[in-house]
Amino acid sequence: MDYDTYGSSAVELAIALANADLDPDDGVSAFLTSHDEWFTPGTSLDLTPGEVDEAAATARLVRAVALAETQDDVLSRLNELLALARPRPYATDHDGELHLHYARPDAPVLEQLTTTVAMGLSQVVVQHGWQRLGVCSAEGCDDVYVDTSRNASRRYCSNTCASRSTVAAYRARQKA
């Protein structure tokens, strides 16, 4: 599967948000700080308690899109996520390459985050199919991933989970 760098990075941001531990009091703040390259320089990363809840709700919606089992469910959940977005795309070459940003540069951080993840995730679903989103098959892992394999056969969020599952299956066969 091939898609543009900015779009793929926006999807990676969406997946990171869905997999982030936002429960601690500073979980959303830590997430925003660790992904600050996504936000216009000078954008305040401080959120009100209500905005923290909205960021967590956005993360839950991204996860819900990945957990959906039918196209209708994916579209319903994706449209719910897109309803939160306020796209106002603009072209830029700030990093030496021409590309689009999805949210206006003067938007608050929550608007930039929500719009970027909603637009990135929707592009993958519309261009490559809803089946490209999944949840890790490894025991004890529930991380969301985007399947970028050629034949849409990915089952694990990472090589680590794939290896653990392979080793566990091998050891189970050896015991039997």
Steps between C-alpha positions, in 0.01 A plus 500: 500500500637837406379838617654844535742575782291767671187287477680194633644703783152633585378140517795412724400791725143363510626152591734642764207693649279190506775299671611770745440467872297815555366399841757661725432864583782607268447233233356731235760767575779243470357380168479852359851581615644184348330580166552877499652491150141468373393835633574845366800643685382716788171313543417464867483137607308588817147362511208563731358196683215495246745500211693215661174304501442591133849377407432171680166472318681552169738219592206272581338581164818414310511168687130443429561543127773235515283263707201520265422172330296617202533775245178661624636511857831644379323769300271589788788531747726674250228754422459563872873572519490717187213703652748616767754611239523849359706452186647804342781362288792706382809422294845550647864420437628570852706180503625525144223288349164617373213353697163585653421568861143421600436759773550874485834610647341727764260231628519395865692180568188285551360609163832429329519155663140398431500624143834338416411157636149507352622596154794258503288207615223579253746508210621149582147364532374664180807437286611159625198341671371474854656155539844667517428595862536238766571405858801290594437125518769441762379379836489788747539771236216714371697758304350639182699491175472584131579211270744625239588155370457429131241229547318637809614210716634676808378366835733661752576857599876443499775249433533462876142374537535277194819346641350447845199325346722282282718401796194431719347278230832315455534440876139381521567248220815380675312438825231301320 
